[in-house]
Amino acid sequence: MEIGADRSQARAGFQLARSEATVPDAAMSLWVLATLFAASVQSFRFLLQKRLAVSGLSAAAATFARFVYAPVAIGAGLALYAGVSGAPLPSVGPGFWSYALAGGICQILATMCVVALFAYRNFAVGIAFSKITVLMTVATGFLILGETVTWLDLVAMGVGLVGVLMLSVPASGGWQVLNRGALLGLGSGVFFSVSAVGYRGASLLVESDAPVLRAAVTLGLVTLAQAAMLGSWLAWRDRAGLIAVFTRWRATTLVGLTSMAGSLGWFTAYTLQTAAYVNAVGQVELVLSMGISWLVLGERFTRRELAAIALVTASVLALILMRA
């Protein structure tokens, strides 16, 4: 994949996307709303995937459930759009597939790391390490797309990271750093950061002025490639898991639909804003997950957890205000 050769094209797409935002306030509002929607849906989707993982489905099969149903649904939506509007679907520019495949492969690997964490007893430690995604995305975005963030925004991201780590580290303390859970969490953070930047680069190379349409086309093509790659691997290495995804369609379809809805939100946000900012605001997902635990499971929080929630919330609000 010629990521380096396509860097200038993605930068050109980035500049084009900025110039196309003739209504800045509306564009800024859309990326924030899209990110908050995606984070909300993802918090529910991870709960569904956790149930699949602990019920015996392999990490690869549970990850495949996320992708396999999306291409059909997105394809039907795009066909409906083309039929109603009478306009052809946008084409993709040179370099699109380099970014799309890099993002798609890294997302598969990252999701498999997270799903594997669900069945591992050092889950909280691994999740703590996975939260380096935001700062890793800053570095990845600079290296691949040449995008930067301001020092004030970087400080706000750091505040959010501290809050997330406070939420993720076990209250009992004494957690071992060098263990499989930590490595899985670290791997997921690195892979998610690359996938986010890859998706932003790909979406900016879809030749359309409409951000949601750009996101839908990118998502449809990426999930089609992901389903083909992971389905082929399962057919070779885990046929039982491949069959289980379809025989347990009631559970896996719901995973696929929530994943598709969340991904459409992420892709729309990536089209409009630098991936580092999107991922930073997306940290609100952890707060939402704790809210679900409080409302549904009746769990209560410690002072440390309340302080951490305050830090994450302050970080997200600061980034929204500075970017809006």
Stockholm file with secondary structure:
# STOCKHOLM 1.0

chainA/1-324         MEIGADRSQARAGFQLARSEATVPDAAMSLWVLATLFAASVQSFRFLLQKRLAVSGLSAAAATFARFVYAPVAIGAGLALYAGVSGAPLPSVGPGFWSYALAGGICQILATMCVVALFAYRNFAVGIAFSKITVLMTVATGFLILGETVTWLDLVAMGVGLVGVLMLSVPASGGWQVLNRGALLGLGSGVFFSVSAVGYRGASLLVESDAPVLRAAVTLGLVTLAQAAMLGSWLAWRDRAGLIAVFTRWRATTLVGLTSMAGSLGWFTAYTLQTAAYVNAVGQVELVLSMGISWLVLGERFTRRELAAIALVTASVLALILMRA
#=GR chainA/1-324 SS CCTTTTHHHHHHHHHHHHHHCSSHHHHHHHHHHHHHHHHHHHHHHHHHHHHHHHTTCCHHHHHHHHHTTHHHHHHHHHHHHHHHHCCCCCCBCTTHHHHHHHHHHHHHHHHHHHHHHHTSTTHHHHHHHHTTHHHHHHHHHHHHHCCCCCHHHHHHHHHHHHHHHHHHSCTTCCCCSSSHHHHHHHHHHHHHHHHHHHHHHHHTTBCCSCHHHHHHHHHHHHHHHHHHHHHHHHHHHCHHHHHHHHHTHHHHHHHHHHHHHHHHHHHHHHHHSCHHHHHHHTTHHHHHHHHHHHHHSCCCCCHHHHHHHHHHHHHHHHHHHHHC
#=GC SS_cons         CCTTTTHHHHHHHHHHHHHHCSSHHHHHHHHHHHHHHHHHHHHHHHHHHHHHHHTTCCHHHHHHHHHTTHHHHHHHHHHHHHHHHCCCCCCBCTTHHHHHHHHHHHHHHHHHHHHHHHTSTTHHHHHHHHTTHHHHHHHHHHHHHCCCCCHHHHHHHHHHHHHHHHHHSCTTCCCCSSSHHHHHHHHHHHHHHHHHHHHHHHHTTBCCSCHHHHHHHHHHHHHHHHHHHHHHHHHHHCHHHHHHHHHTHHHHHHHHHHHHHHHHHHHHHHHHSCHHHHHHHTTHHHHHHHHHHHHHSCCCCCHHHHHHHHHHHHHHHHHHHHHC
//
